[in-house]
């Protein structure tokens, strides 16, 4: 709530969807202002059913969803809105992610290459950083909602569907969000189930075997070495040196 309210971009529609949780429902009632927030309390079968409910209620032209343990920088939405305004052909905007582990007291830079959103890359490599994904309303109108039958990786399913349909992805070499790897999240609790669902989703859109699969995997490997890793190194030098990043564990907890 605070990170959205502190955004430098003024025209923000903030829709909060909660699945009747007992741990934060009272806090939401106390902090939300009906004049600034639309709050939806309803039982859902999956996280993505809640995401779809929020997207269906949204009126804006640029859409995104942010899980409760992730954050935007204060200038994120301004940067995103300006980019979409200056690049009308862009359907989906991909940004980089700063990943924070409170338990390990560590920072990790998730930097994505310009070709990471290509279908063959999504099929074999790491998925894109969900907190730094933004898309136009026309994408939702063309693709429909997220697949709510999926429990863990409906976001990857969505970007693979978009890539298969030929929608235009752009990569912005900026950190647009902070991924907070808190204890007990889905990745930690259901790692094996997540991996199995991930493989099923990738098989939906990209089924390549034999020498073609080996060729694509080798190409992706060398692209990661020569392009993505170089980009990650440059981003690390720029971000960690000029920004003077420090991680204060106590302040994070407070």
C-alpha positions in Angstrom: 0.0 0.0 0.0 2.8 2.4 0.9 4.9 1.8 -2.2 1.9 2.4 -4.5 0.9 5.6 -2.6 4.5 6.9 -2.8 4.6 6.6 -6.6 5.6 9.8 -8.5 3.1 9.0 -11.2 -0.3 10.6 -10.2 -2.9 8.7 -12.2 -2.8 5.3 -10.5 -5.8 3.0 -10.1 -5.0 0.7 -7.2 -7.2 -2.4 -6.9 -6.6 -4.7 -3.9 -7.8 -8.3 -4.0 -7.8 -10.4 -0.9 -9.0 -14.0 -0.6 -10.7 -13.5 2.9 -7.4 -14.0 4.6 -7.5 -13.8 8.4 -4.0 -12.4 8.9 -4.3 -9.1 6.9 -7.9 -8.5 6.3 -8.3 -6.3 9.4 -5.2 -4.3 8.5 -6.5 -3.7 5.0 -9.8 -2.4 6.4 -7.9 0.0 8.6 -5.5 1.3 6.0 -7.6 1.4 2.8 -9.3 4.6 1.8 -12.5 4.1 -0.3 -11.6 7.3 -2.2 -8.3 5.9 -3.3 -8.6 2.1 -3.2 -11.0 -0.4 -4.6 -10.9 -3.5 -2.3 -12.3 -6.9 -3.4 -12.7 -9.5 -0.7 -13.7 -12.9 -2.1 -12.7 -16.5 -1.8 -10.8 -17.8 -4.8 -9.4 -21.2 -5.9 -6.0 -19.9 -7.0 -3.8 -16.8 -6.9 -4.5 -16.2 -10.6 -8.2 -16.2 -10.1 -7.7 -13.2 -7.8 -5.4 -11.6 -10.4 -8.1 -12.0 -13.1 -10.6 -10.5 -10.7 -8.5 -7.4 -10.3 -7.7 -7.1 -14.0 -11.4 -7.4 -14.9 -12.1 -4.4 -12.5 -9.3 -2.2 -13.9 -10.1 0.7 -16.2 -6.6 1.8 -17.1 -4.7 1.4 -20.4 -1.5 0.0 -18.7 -2.0 -3.0 -16.5 0.2 -4.9 -14.0 -0.2 -6.9 -10.8 2.0 -6.8 -7.7 2.0 -9.6 -5.1 1.9 -8.5 -1.5 5.6 -9.3 -0.8 6.9 -7.4 -3.8 7.5 -3.6 -4.2 7.9 -0.9 -6.9 10.5 1.9 -6.7 8.9 5.3 -6.2 9.5 6.2 -9.9 8.5 2.9 -11.4 5.1 3.8 -12.8 6.3 7.1 -14.1 9.1 5.4 -16.0 6.7 2.8 -17.4 4.0 5.3 -18.4 6.6 7.4 -20.2 8.0 4.4 -22.1 4.6 3.3 -23.3 3.7 6.8 -24.4 6.9 7.1 -26.4 6.7 3.5 -27.9 3.1 3.0 -29.0 4.0 -0.3 -30.8 5.0 -1.9 -27.5 2.5 -4.4 -26.1 4.5 -5.8 -23.2 7.3 -4.1 -21.3 10.0 -6.2 -19.5 12.1 -4.7 -16.8 14.8 -6.0 -14.5 14.2 -7.1 -10.8 16.2 -6.5 -7.6 15.7 -9.7 -5.6 16.1 -9.3 -1.8 16.5 -12.2 0.6 15.8 -11.0 4.2 17.0 -14.3 5.7 20.3 -14.4 3.8 20.6 -10.6 4.0 21.6 -10.6 0.4 20.8 -8.8 -2.9 20.6 -10.5 -6.3 20.2 -8.7 -9.6 17.8 -10.4 -12.0 18.8 -8.9 -15.4 17.1 -10.1 -18.6 18.4 -9.9 -22.1 16.6 -8.4 -25.0 15.8 -11.8 -26.4 14.7 -13.4 -23.1 11.0 -13.1 -24.1 11.5 -15.0 -27.4 9.4 -18.2 -27.3 12.4 -20.6 -27.5 14.0 -18.7 -24.5 10.9 -18.9 -22.4 10.6 -22.6 -23.2 14.1 -23.6 -22.0 15.4 -20.9 -19.7 14.3 -18.9 -16.6 10.9 -17.1 -16.8 10.7 -13.4 -16.8 10.5 -11.4 -13.6 6.8 -11.0 -12.9 6.9 -7.9 -10.7 8.6 -5.9 -13.6 6.1 -6.9 -16.3 3.7 -4.3 -17.6 1.2 -4.6 -20.5 -1.4 -2.7 -22.5 -5.1 -3.3 -22.1 -5.2 -4.5 -25.7 -3.1 -7.5 -24.6 -5.7 -8.5 -22.1 -8.4 -8.0 -24.8 -6.6 -10.2 -27.2 -5.4 -13.0 -24.9 -8.1 -13.0 -22.3 -7.4 -13.7 -18.6 -4.7 -15.7 -17.0 -5.2 -19.4 -16.8 -6.6 -19.7 -13.3 -6.4 -23.5 -13.4 -2.6 -23.1 -12.9 -1.4 -22.7 -9.4 2.2 -21.4 -9.8 3.2 -20.2 -13.3 0.2 -18.8 -15.1 2.2 -15.6 -15.6 4.8 -17.6 -17.7 1.9 -19.2 -19.5 0.6 -15.8 -20.3 3.9 -14.4 -21.7 4.5 -17.6 -23.8 1.0 -17.2 -25.2 1.7 -13.5 -26.0 5.0 -14.5 -27.6 3.4 -17.2 -29.7 0.8 -14.8 -30.9 3.4 -12.3 -32.1 2.8 -9.5 -29.6 5.5 -6.9 -29.4 7.8 -7.2 -26.3 10.3 -4.5 -25.4 13.1 -4.7 -22.9 13.8 -1.7 -20.7 17.3 -1.9 -19.0 16.0 -0.5 -15.7 15.2 -2.1 -12.3 11.4 -1.6 -12.0 10.6 -3.7 -8.9 11.9 -5.5 -5.8 11.2 -9.1 -5.3 11.2 -10.0 -1.6 12.0 -13.7 -1.1 10.2 -14.1 2.2 10.2 -17.4 4.1 7.3 -19.7 3.3 6.5 -18.5 -0.2 5.2 -20.8 -2.9 8.6 -21.3 -4.5 10.0 -22.5 -1.2 7.0 -24.6 0.0 6.0 -26.3 -3.3 9.2 -26.4 -5.3 8.6 -29.9 -6.9 5.0 -29.1 -7.8 6.0 -25.8 -9.3 8.7 -27.4 -11.4 6.2 -30.0 -12.7 3.7 -27.3 -13.6 6.4 -25.3 -15.3 7.4 -28.2 -17.6 3.7 -28.7 -18.5 3.2 -25.1 -19.5 6.4 -25.0 -21.6 5.2 -28.1 -23.5 1.9 -26.3 -24.3 3.5 -23.8 -26.6 6.9 -25.1 -27.7 7.4 -28.8 -28.4 10.8 -29.4 -30.0 12.9 -32.5 -29.7 16.1 -34.0 -31.1 18.7 -32.0 -32.9 16.5 -28.9 -33.1 16.1 -28.8 -29.3 19.8 -29.3 -28.8 20.6 -26.5 -31.3 18.2 -24.1 -29.6 19.6 -24.9 -26.2 23.1 -24.3 -27.3 22.2 -21.1 -29.0 20.5 -19.9 -25.8 23.4 -20.9 -23.7 25.9 -18.9 -25.7 23.5 -15.9 -25.9 23.3 -16.0 -22.1 27.1 -16.1 -21.8 27.9 -13.3 -24.3 24.8 -11.1 -24.1 22.9 -11.6 -20.9 25.9 -12.0 -18.6 27.6 -9.0 -20.1 24.4 -7.0 -19.5 24.2 -8.3 -16.0 27.8 -7.3 -15.3 27.2 -3.8 -16.6 24.0 -3.4 -14.6 25.7 -4.6 -11.5 28.6 -2.1 -11.9 26.1 0.8 -12.5 23.5 -0.2 -9.9 25.7 -1.2 -7.0 28.4 1.4 -7.4 26.5 4.6 -8.3 23.4 3.9 -6.2 25.4 3.0 -3.1 23.0 0.2 -2.2 23.0 -1.1 1.3 20.7 -3.6 2.9 19.7 -2.7 6.4 18.1 -5.8 7.9 16.5 -4.1 10.9 15.0 -1.3 8.8 13.6 -3.9 6.4 11.9 -5.7 9.2 10.5 -2.5 10.7 
